[in-house]
Amino acid sequence: MSNFRNKYENKVESCLKKGVIFRILTMNPESEFVAAREREENTAPNQIKKSIEDLVAWADKLNAKNYKGKIIVKGYNCMTLDFYWRVDGEVFVGPYWYGQLSNQTITYAFADGGKGFQQYSNYFEKLWDNSTLSAPLTEVEKIRVSRKRKH
């Protein structure tokens, strides 16, 4: 995600101005699984954790500009087996392999209308909506959830 943030920040900001909502589901940086993933990728301690925290800070910075759109980041509290990325009618999925950085593995693309697209979309929605597995990380989502609980 750090490469994405650096390369596409202007495009993301343009989309936010138009009202696009970005939903990002990543590992909770406080989860025990982050340290395990760091060991599996042979990265420095706290490198993945910091990358996730940087993502949240970036999203909060852009959300503070009060565009019509928002970037909502949630962190899940379970071990991940693959990454998932969706842009409009395409889903991109790739594995987390032991001993290899996630950005150096193969990525599969599934088009809207196909079985793979539907299965991964359904899986994402299940994780996103499960409050015992995923918790809001960005301020905009923390506020929304807090207001929802009060009503």
C-alpha positions, 0 to 999 in steps of 0.5 A, a space after each residue: 500500500 505504501 507504493 500505491 499511496 505514493 504513486 496514486 495520491 493525486 488520483 485518490 484525492 481526485 476521486 475523493 472530491 467526486 465522492 468515491 468511498 474507498 474501503 480498505 481492510 488490512 491487518 490490525 496493527 495491534 494484532 498478534 498476527 502482524 508480528 507473525 507476518 513480519 517474521 514470515 516475510 523476514 522484515 524488520 520488527 514493526 515494519 508491517 505495523 508501521 506501514 499499516 499505521 502510515 496507511 491510516 495516518 494518510 487516510 485520516 489526513 485526506 479525510 480531514 480535507 472534508 471531501 465528499 468521499 472518504 477512505 475507511 480503513 478497518 483492521 482485522 484480527 485474524 491471520 491472513 492468507 491472501 491480499 484482496 484489492 478491488 477496483 470497480 469491476 475487477 478483483 485482484 487477489 494474491 497469496 502471502 507466501 512464507 519467507 517472501 514479501 507480499 509485493 513479490 508474489 503473483 496477483 490474480 485478477 477476476 472480472 465482475 460477473 465471474 465466480 471468482 469475483 463474486 466469491 472474493 467480493 462476498 468474502 470481503 463483505 463478510 469480513 468488513 461487516 463482522 465487528 468481532 473480526 474487524 475494527 475501525 482504524 480511521 477516525 471517520 469510521 471510529 466516529 461513525 461506529 461510536 454514533 451508531 452505538 449511541 442510537 
